[in-house]
Amino acid sequence: MSHTYLTTQELSELIKYNPRTIRNELKDSVLIEGIHYIRPFGGRKILYIWEEIEKDMRTGIAGSVNAMALQ
């Protein structure tokens, strides 16, 4: 499966949230590392996975968390 990786700025333009809101409020509370975003090569840069974010925006975060619990 192919993924679309976005920077914080690119994601903010798609979901109409301020980049600061994404970094300070959504990251690690709603957007989970390893599901919604990655840190390529173990670095500081964050790339968001659009397909996972879009899916959870439609179904809610509970669907992803429950799926993880079943694994």
KOLZA-206426 format. One record per residue: residue number from 1; residue in one letter; x, y, z of N, C-alpha, C in turn. Coordinates in nm, 4 decimals. Layout:
BEGIN
+------+------+----------+----------+----------+----------+----------+----------+----------+----------+----------+
: baza : pavo :      nxx :      nyy :      nzz :     caxx :     cayy :     cazz :      cxx :      cyy :      czz :
+------+------+----------+----------+----------+----------+----------+----------+----------+----------+----------+
:  NUM :    A :        X :        Y :        Z :        X :        Y :        Z :        X :        Y :        Z :
...
+------+------+----------+----------+----------+----------+----------+----------+----------+----------+----------+
% end
This chain:
BEGIN
+------+------+----------+----------+----------+----------+----------+----------+----------+----------+----------+
: baza : pavo :      nxx :      nyy :      nzz :     caxx :     cayy :     cazz :      cxx :      cyy :      czz :
+------+------+----------+----------+----------+----------+----------+----------+----------+----------+----------+
:    1 :    M :   0.0845 :  -0.1186 :   0.0000 :   0.0000 :   0.0000 :   0.0000 :   0.0881 :   0.1237 :   0.0000 :
:    2 :    S :   0.0530 :   0.2183 :  -0.0805 :   0.1277 :   0.3423 :  -0.0920 :   0.0730 :   0.4448 :   0.0077 :
:    3 :    H :   0.1626 :   0.5217 :   0.0673 :   0.1228 :   0.6237 :   0.1637 :   0.1608 :   0.7617 :   0.1120 :
:    4 :    T :   0.0832 :   0.8599 :   0.1528 :   0.1132 :   0.9997 :   0.1234 :   0.1662 :   1.0619 :   0.2513 :
:    5 :    Y :   0.2924 :   1.1043 :   0.2491 :   0.3558 :   1.1634 :   0.3666 :   0.3512 :   1.3152 :   0.3564 :
:    6 :    L :   0.3083 :   1.3797 :   0.4665 :   0.2922 :   1.5237 :   0.4680 :   0.3704 :   1.5865 :   0.5824 :
:    7 :    T :   0.4208 :   1.7063 :   0.5591 :   0.4801 :   1.7838 :   0.6679 :   0.3662 :   1.8432 :   0.7513 :
:    8 :    T :   0.4004 :   1.9019 :   0.8642 :   0.2991 :   1.9656 :   0.9485 :   0.2285 :   2.0769 :   0.8715 :
:    9 :    Q :   0.3020 :   2.1544 :   0.7970 :   0.2428 :   2.2636 :   0.7189 :   0.1461 :   2.2098 :   0.6143 :
:   10 :    E :   0.1869 :   2.1069 :   0.5421 :   0.0998 :   2.0491 :   0.4396 :  -0.0278 :   1.9907 :   0.5016 :
:   11 :    L :  -0.0131 :   1.9220 :   0.6154 :  -0.1298 :   1.8670 :   0.6829 :  -0.2233 :   1.9782 :   0.7283 :
:   12 :    S :  -0.1672 :   2.0862 :   0.7800 :  -0.2502 :   2.1970 :   0.8281 :  -0.3343 :   2.2562 :   0.7152 :
:   13 :    E :  -0.2806 :   2.2602 :   0.5961 :  -0.3547 :   2.3129 :   0.4826 :  -0.4696 :   2.2208 :   0.4424 :
:   14 :    L :  -0.4515 :   2.0903 :   0.4602 :  -0.5565 :   1.9953 :   0.4238 :  -0.6691 :   1.9892 :   0.5262 :
:   15 :    I :  -0.6344 :   1.9931 :   0.6547 :  -0.7379 :   1.9758 :   0.7573 :  -0.7816 :   2.1086 :   0.8195 :
:   16 :    K :  -0.7239 :   2.2184 :   0.7726 :  -0.7633 :   2.3534 :   0.8173 :  -0.7416 :   2.3758 :   0.9664 :
:   17 :    Y :  -0.6284 :   2.3243 :   1.0166 :  -0.5842 :   2.3514 :   1.1533 :  -0.4518 :   2.4251 :   1.1454 :
:   18 :    N :  -0.4267 :   2.5108 :   1.2404 :  -0.3001 :   2.5814 :   1.2496 :  -0.1883 :   2.4795 :   1.2761 :
:   19 :    P :  -0.0715 :   2.4950 :   1.2128 :   0.0390 :   2.4020 :   1.2387 :   0.0748 :   2.3921 :   1.3872 :
:   20 :    R :   0.0657 :   2.5023 :   1.4592 :   0.0953 :   2.5000 :   1.6023 :  -0.0051 :   2.4125 :   1.6780 :
:   21 :    T :  -0.1311 :   2.4169 :   1.6378 :  -0.2332 :   2.3322 :   1.7001 :  -0.2029 :   2.1857 :   1.6752 :
:   22 :    I :  -0.1605 :   2.1523 :   1.5554 :  -0.1249 :   2.0135 :   1.5244 :  -0.0093 :   1.9683 :   1.6126 :
:   23 :    R :   0.0949 :   2.0507 :   1.6208 :   0.2133 :   2.0128 :   1.6997 :   0.1850 :   2.0067 :   1.8493 :
:   24 :    N :   0.1104 :   2.1038 :   1.9018 :   0.0955 :   2.1161 :   2.0466 :  -0.0255 :   2.0441 :   2.1044 :
:   25 :    E :  -0.1310 :   2.0276 :   2.0255 :  -0.2537 :   1.9705 :   2.0811 :  -0.2937 :   1.8360 :   2.0212 :
:   26 :    L :  -0.2723 :   1.8165 :   1.8914 :  -0.3167 :   1.6926 :   1.8284 :  -0.2110 :   1.5828 :   1.8334 :
:   27 :    K :  -0.0854 :   1.6202 :   1.8137 :   0.0224 :   1.5211 :   1.8123 :   0.0335 :   1.4562 :   1.9496 :
:   28 :    D :   0.0347 :   1.3249 :   1.9509 :   0.0474 :   1.2416 :   2.0704 :  -0.0787 :   1.2344 :   2.1561 :
:   29 :    S :  -0.1846 :   1.3065 :   2.1202 :  -0.3113 :   1.2877 :   2.1908 :  -0.4135 :   1.2261 :   2.0952 :
:   30 :    V :  -0.4238 :   1.2816 :   1.9759 :  -0.5133 :   1.2285 :   1.8738 :  -0.4327 :   1.1612 :   1.7637 :
:   31 :    L :  -0.3221 :   1.2209 :   1.7280 :  -0.2348 :   1.1658 :   1.6246 :  -0.1225 :   1.0881 :   1.6930 :
:   32 :    I :  -0.1192 :   0.9577 :   1.6697 :  -0.0309 :   0.8674 :   1.7419 :   0.0892 :   0.8282 :   1.6551 :
:   33 :    E :   0.2080 :   0.8364 :   1.7152 :   0.3299 :   0.7971 :   1.6432 :   0.3220 :   0.6492 :   1.6067 :
:   34 :    G :   0.3601 :   0.6189 :   1.4841 :   0.3554 :   0.4823 :   1.4344 :   0.2250 :   0.4500 :   1.3637 :
:   35 :    I :   0.1218 :   0.5284 :   1.3888 :  -0.0060 :   0.5108 :   1.3195 :  -0.0298 :   0.6290 :   1.2267 :
:   36 :    H :  -0.0282 :   0.7484 :   1.2832 :  -0.0587 :   0.8698 :   1.2073 :   0.0648 :   0.9456 :   1.1620 :
:   37 :    Y :   0.1765 :   0.9209 :   1.2248 :   0.2990 :   0.9887 :   1.1814 :   0.4215 :   0.9038 :   1.2135 :
:   38 :    I :   0.5282 :   0.9345 :   1.1431 :   0.6559 :   0.8655 :   1.1635 :   0.7667 :   0.9697 :   1.1760 :
:   39 :    R :   0.8783 :   0.9235 :   1.2292 :   1.0007 :   1.0030 :   1.2336 :   1.1031 :   0.9290 :   1.1476 :
:   40 :    P :   1.1172 :   0.9701 :   1.0205 :   1.2066 :   0.8972 :   0.9297 :   1.3499 :   0.8918 :   0.9823 :
:   41 :    F :   1.4068 :   0.7744 :   0.9748 :   1.5464 :   0.7516 :   1.0121 :   1.5742 :   0.7879 :   1.1574 :
:   42 :    G :   1.4699 :   0.7855 :   1.2424 :   1.4874 :   0.8148 :   1.3842 :   1.5199 :   0.9596 :   1.4146 :
:   43 :    G :   1.4952 :   1.0469 :   1.3206 :   1.5294 :   1.1882 :   1.3380 :   1.4200 :   1.2687 :   1.4065 :
:   44 :    R :   1.4360 :   1.3985 :   1.4028 :   1.3398 :   1.4900 :   1.4659 :   1.2230 :   1.5241 :   1.3742 :
:   45 :    K :   1.2463 :   1.5187 :   1.2431 :   1.1416 :   1.5558 :   1.1469 :   1.0251 :   1.4584 :   1.1580 :
:   46 :    I :   0.9049 :   1.5124 :   1.1471 :   0.7830 :   1.4323 :   1.1537 :   0.7139 :   1.4377 :   1.0187 :
:   47 :    L :   0.6750 :   1.3203 :   0.9700 :   0.5950 :   1.3117 :   0.8492 :   0.4633 :   1.2436 :   0.8840 :
:   48 :    Y :   0.3538 :   1.3075 :   0.8500 :   0.2205 :   1.2561 :   0.8799 :   0.1730 :   1.1671 :   0.7657 :
:   49 :    I :   0.1031 :   1.0610 :   0.7984 :   0.0523 :   0.9643 :   0.7002 :  -0.0934 :   1.0006 :   0.6705 :
:   50 :    W :  -0.1144 :   1.0621 :   0.5555 :  -0.2445 :   1.1175 :   0.5227 :  -0.3565 :   1.0130 :   0.5249 :
:   51 :    E :  -0.3347 :   0.8966 :   0.4679 :  -0.4408 :   0.7962 :   0.4591 :  -0.4922 :   0.7548 :   0.5967 :
:   52 :    E :  -0.4024 :   0.7411 :   0.6934 :  -0.4430 :   0.7025 :   0.8293 :  -0.5184 :   0.8159 :   0.8991 :
:   53 :    I :  -0.4725 :   0.9379 :   0.8792 :  -0.5397 :   1.0529 :   0.9404 :  -0.6783 :   1.0701 :   0.8804 :
:   54 :    E :  -0.6890 :   1.0607 :   0.7496 :  -0.8184 :   1.0758 :   0.6834 :  -0.9155 :   0.9671 :   0.7291 :
:   55 :    K :  -0.8670 :   0.8439 :   0.7384 :  -0.9516 :   0.7332 :   0.7832 :  -1.0050 :   0.7593 :   0.9236 :
:   56 :    D :  -0.9182 :   0.8022 :   1.0148 :  -0.9611 :   0.8253 :   1.1528 :  -1.0458 :   0.9507 :   1.1682 :
:   57 :    M :  -1.0293 :   1.0466 :   1.0798 :  -1.1169 :   1.1642 :   1.0835 :  -1.2599 :   1.1225 :   1.0512 :
:   58 :    R :  -1.2740 :   1.0212 :   0.9684 :  -1.4074 :   0.9744 :   0.9296 :  -1.4669 :   0.8777 :   1.0323 :
:   59 :    T :  -1.3839 :   0.7905 :   1.0895 :  -1.4360 :   0.6869 :   1.1794 :  -1.4149 :   0.7185 :   1.3263 :
:   60 :    G :  -1.3286 :   0.8126 :   1.3557 :  -1.2968 :   0.8433 :   1.4947 :  -1.1748 :   0.7648 :   1.5393 :
:   61 :    I :  -1.1056 :   0.8171 :   1.6355 :  -0.9817 :   0.7576 :   1.6842 :  -1.0067 :   0.6250 :   1.7542 :
:   62 :    A :  -1.1233 :   0.6034 :   1.8098 :  -1.1523 :   0.4803 :   1.8824 :  -1.1343 :   0.3582 :   1.7935 :
:   63 :    G :  -1.1643 :   0.3692 :   1.6670 :  -1.1470 :   0.2560 :   1.5770 :  -1.0033 :   0.2108 :   1.5669 :
:   64 :    S :  -0.9087 :   0.3026 :   1.5592 :  -0.7670 :   0.2671 :   1.5518 :  -0.7163 :   0.2115 :   1.6829 :
:   65 :    V :  -0.7571 :   0.2716 :   1.7914 :  -0.7105 :   0.2261 :   1.9224 :  -0.7638 :   0.0856 :   1.9501 :
:   66 :    N :  -0.8896 :   0.0595 :   1.9176 :  -0.9461 :  -0.0734 :   1.9371 :  -0.8783 :  -0.1759 :   1.8487 :
:   67 :    A :  -0.8460 :  -0.1394 :   1.7261 :  -0.7769 :  -0.2307 :   1.6364 :  -0.6390 :  -0.2661 :   1.6908 :
:   68 :    M :  -0.5708 :  -0.1671 :   1.7498 :  -0.4394 :  -0.1945 :   1.8092 :  -0.4518 :  -0.2893 :   1.9258 :
:   69 :    A :  -0.5548 :  -0.2750 :   2.0065 :  -0.5732 :  -0.3587 :   2.1249 :  -0.5991 :  -0.5036 :   2.0862 :
:   70 :    L :  -0.6597 :  -0.5249 :   1.9693 :  -0.6905 :  -0.6604 :   1.9255 :  -0.5713 :  -0.7324 :   1.8660 :
:   71 :    Q :  -0.4665 :  -0.6613 :   1.8350 :  -0.3492 :  -0.7233 :   1.7716 :  -0.2638 :  -0.7960 :   1.8716 :
+------+------+----------+----------+----------+----------+----------+----------+----------+----------+----------+
% end
